[in-house]
Amino acid sequence: EVQLLESGGDLVQPGGSLRLSCAAPGFTFSNYVMNWVRQAPGKGLEWVSSITAPGGITYYADSVRGRFTISRDNSKNTLYLQMSSLRADDTAVYFCARGGFGVLSYLDYWGQGTLVTVSS
Amino acid sequence: EIVMTQSPATLSVSPGERATLSCRASQSVSNDLAWYQQKPAQAPRLLIYGASSRATGIPARFSGSGSGTEFTLTISSLQSEDFAVYYCHHYNNWPRTFGQGTKVEIK
């Protein structure tokens, strides 16, 4: 059974840093593109970042480029999102989502999300 | 960036009726278009990919159509569990973008 288990969400001050993790048991993690998508309170979905299966290529939304870093450890079946210079508008539930084998892939499984709140 | 525009923002439908949701892309995304359903306090769930292919376990009352810039999600006979927010999403290039969502509510 595919599972995506996010953790690491917390209350953080503006300008602070946080690292999110997504544990991914139940499938061959190293074969899949992985993604982060966020949802601000009461708002719609916003794609944040993606990383290819071997981990060599990363993609970012303009709103987070230069502040967030996506990475993966295929030996631990875990996806990460390192967030720095956090702003109030980064407040959201962050979802980990599985893509496909290639970059032109939809998001077929989602975790339950982890809440990041940026506030003083 | 490709802008995805969904209409209407809210759709009021009676149980058993048909619901038709629209999604328009600001430029062609071929058929690289997915639809997701989201209920309150839950993660999104994949319904449709490739514009018209149902995901595993999705009932046949959900169907998708379209290509290029115009797409439609149809729910043939609304059940109580179908009242939710629906998002379209393109995966044709970077950055990926989502529509703003259509809320399907009970009339």
Interface residues (C-beta under 8 A of the other chain):
Chain A: N35 V37 G44 L45 E46 W47 S50 Y59 Y60 A61 D62 F95 G99 L104 S105 Y106 L107 D108 Y109 W110 G111 Q112 G113
Chain B: E1 D32 A34 Y36 Q38 Q42 A43 P44 R45 L46 Y49 G50 A55 Y87 H89 Y91 N92 W94 P95 R96 T97 F98 G99 Q100 G101
